Amino acid sequence: MSDTVWSYRDSEWSQDRDLVGYEVEADGGKIGTVDEASNEASAQWLVVDTGFWIFGKKRVIPAGTVVGMDHEARRIVVSMTKDQVKAAPDYDESDWADEDTRSQQRARHGDYYTPYSGR
């Protein structure tokens, strides 16, 4: 088990799964669907397309906030409320384009997400 918000909890992750298209639920209901997923060591996250409820925005949700995963139902549960997801930083593809910018984003936003990872 990793102790970083940017890593999946061992009991909730299988690297051979394609999570794109899974529904994502937070406390308060569905927040969107997985548009992208990263499984790099210590740099794992989901890009969630929030659809209409945040005006078509996408959010990066660190893997450490995932508290449940049902592969048969294609559903992921995160330890955040809908309001916390709404307040999370927007996803901008250029900010996550290469390892240097991804590292900067993880450092910049890690403190926001850490309370939701239980670590």
VOPAGU-2260 file (C-alpha; in pm, 1 decimal, decimal comma):
REM VOPAGU-2260
SITE   aa  ch    i         X         Y         Z
SITE  MET   A    0       0,0       0,0       0,0
SITE  SER   A    1     130,3     342,1     -89,1
SITE  ASP   A    2     100,7     638,9     143,4
SITE  THR   A    3      52,2     905,5    -122,9
SITE  VAL   A    4    -274,1    1054,7    -244,8
SITE  TRP   A    5    -148,2     993,9    -599,9
SITE  SER   A    6    -149,9     612,4    -564,5
SITE  TYR   A    7    -437,1     364,0    -558,7
SITE  ARG   A    8    -509,9     171,6    -242,8
SITE  ASP   A    9    -392,0    -183,3    -313,1
SITE  SER   A   10    -726,0    -338,6    -227,9
SITE  GLU   A   11    -906,2    -119,4    -480,7
SITE  TRP   A   12    -690,4    -134,1    -791,4
SITE  SER   A   13    -602,8    -378,2   -1064,2
SITE  GLN   A   14    -358,5    -248,4   -1325,9
SITE  ASP   A   15    -504,1    -465,2   -1601,5
SITE  ARG   A   16    -833,4    -272,1   -1600,1
SITE  ASP   A   17    -931,6       4,3   -1840,2
SITE  LEU   A   18   -1129,0     248,3   -1624,3
SITE  VAL   A   19   -1233,5     483,2   -1906,7
SITE  GLY   A   20   -1611,7     503,9   -1913,8
SITE  TYR   A   21   -1663,4     398,9   -1551,2
SITE  GLU   A   22   -1918,2     606,9   -1360,0
SITE  VAL   A   23   -1772,6     796,8   -1065,5
SITE  GLU   A   24   -1971,4     857,8    -748,9
SITE  ALA   A   25   -1898,4    1089,6    -460,0
SITE  ASP   A   26   -2091,4    1144,4    -139,3
SITE  GLY   A   27   -2406,9    1298,8    -277,9
SITE  GLY   A   28   -2428,3    1103,1    -601,5
SITE  LYS   A   29   -2275,8    1061,4    -943,9
SITE  ILE   A   30   -2013,2    1318,4   -1040,3
SITE  GLY   A   31   -1934,3    1199,6   -1391,4
SITE  THR   A   32   -1747,0     939,9   -1592,3
SITE  VAL   A   33   -1379,9     855,3   -1627,0
SITE  ASP   A   34   -1241,9    1023,1   -1939,2
SITE  GLU   A   35    -876,4     927,1   -1879,1
SITE  ALA   A   36    -685,7     724,0   -1622,7
SITE  SER   A   37    -317,3     720,7   -1533,2
SITE  ASN   A   38    -153,1     424,2   -1365,0
SITE  GLU   A   39     205,1     548,4   -1348,6
SITE  ALA   A   40     373,2     451,9   -1022,4
SITE  SER   A   41     301,2     720,9    -759,3
SITE  ALA   A   42     127,2     931,4   -1026,0
SITE  GLN   A   43    -213,0     770,4   -1056,4
SITE  TRP   A   44    -528,6     969,4   -1114,6
SITE  LEU   A   45    -860,6     980,4   -1292,8
SITE  VAL   A   46    -977,3    1256,6   -1523,0
SITE  VAL   A   47   -1349,8    1281,2   -1457,1
SITE  ASP   A   48   -1579,4    1445,1   -1710,3
SITE  THR   A   49   -1839,3    1605,0   -1484,4
SITE  GLY   A   50   -2087,3    1666,5   -1763,8
SITE  PHE   A   51   -2357,0    1927,4   -1722,7
SITE  TRP   A   52   -2348,9    1980,3   -1345,3
SITE  ILE   A   53   -2018,6    2173,7   -1362,2
SITE  PHE   A   54   -2075,9    2313,2   -1710,5
SITE  GLY   A   55   -1883,6    2038,8   -1888,9
SITE  LYS   A   56   -1567,0    2073,2   -1681,3
SITE  LYS   A   57   -1319,2    1797,1   -1612,4
SITE  ARG   A   58   -1150,7    1735,3   -1279,1
SITE  VAL   A   59    -838,7    1541,2   -1186,8
SITE  ILE   A   60    -919,6    1306,2    -901,7
SITE  PRO   A   61    -615,0    1140,8    -738,7
SITE  ALA   A   62    -629,6     762,4    -710,7
SITE  GLY   A   63    -586,4     781,3    -333,4
SITE  THR   A   64    -938,6     920,5    -300,1
SITE  VAL   A   65   -1086,5     603,3    -453,0
SITE  VAL   A   66   -1255,7     403,1    -176,2
SITE  GLY   A   67   -1456,9     159,5    -384,6
SITE  MET   A   68   -1446,3       0,7    -726,3
SITE  ASP   A   69   -1699,1    -235,6    -885,7
SITE  HIS   A   70   -1565,6    -364,8   -1216,1
SITE  GLU   A   71   -1885,2    -552,5   -1305,0
SITE  ALA   A   72   -2098,2    -238,5   -1261,0
SITE  ARG   A   73   -1816,6     -19,6   -1403,6
SITE  ARG   A   74   -1843,6     213,0   -1103,0
SITE  ILE   A   75   -1587,2     394,2    -887,3
SITE  VAL   A   76   -1659,1     558,3    -551,4
SITE  VAL   A   77   -1442,4     843,3    -419,9
SITE  SER   A   78   -1417,8     981,4     -67,0
SITE  MET   A   79   -1520,5    1334,2    -165,2
SITE  THR   A   80   -1852,5    1516,2    -170,8
SITE  LYS   A   81   -1994,4    1662,2    -489,5
SITE  ASP   A   82   -1915,3    2011,0    -353,7
SITE  GLN   A   83   -1552,7    1914,2    -288,9
SITE  VAL   A   84   -1522,0    1782,4    -644,1
SITE  LYS   A   85   -1681,1    2100,9    -775,0
SITE  ALA   A   86   -1424,7    2309,4    -580,3
SITE  ALA   A   87   -1132,3    2098,6    -704,8
SITE  PRO   A   88    -894,0    2241,5    -965,3
SITE  ASP   A   89   -1000,2    2222,9   -1330,5
SITE  TYR   A   90    -826,3    1974,1   -1556,6
SITE  ASP   A   91    -620,4    2138,0   -1829,8
SITE  GLU   A   92    -456,2    1881,7   -2056,2
SITE  SER   A   93    -147,1    2100,1   -2110,4
SITE  ASP   A   94     -82,1    2099,6   -1733,0
SITE  TRP   A   95     -50,7    1719,3   -1741,8
SITE  ALA   A   96     128,5    1680,9   -2079,1
SITE  ASP   A   97     468,1    1558,4   -1959,0
SITE  GLU   A   98     633,9    1435,6   -1641,3
SITE  ASP   A   99     769,0    1779,3   -1542,2
SITE  THR   A  100     429,7    1949,6   -1560,9
SITE  ARG   A  101     254,3    1648,3   -1402,2
SITE  SER   A  102     498,9    1661,2   -1112,5
SITE  GLN   A  103     432,0    2034,0   -1067,2
SITE  GLN   A  104      55,4    1974,6   -1068,3
SITE  ARG   A  105      80,8    1690,5    -814,6
SITE  ALA   A  106     286,9    1913,7    -585,2
SITE  ARG   A  107      54,4    2212,1    -633,6
SITE  HIS   A  108    -272,1    2026,4    -574,9
SITE  GLY   A  109    -172,8    1739,1    -346,5
SITE  ASP   A  110    -255,8    1929,3     -28,3
SITE  TYR   A  111    -610,5    1994,3    -151,4
SITE  TYR   A  112    -678,4    1622,4    -198,1
SITE  THR   A  113    -482,9    1466,5      90,6
SITE  PRO   A  114    -766,4    1499,4     347,3
SITE  TYR   A  115    -987,9    1286,1     121,0
SITE  SER   A  116    -735,4    1004,7      83,1
SITE  GLY   A  117    -741,0     887,6     444,0
SITE  ARG   A  118    -360,6     887,9     450,4
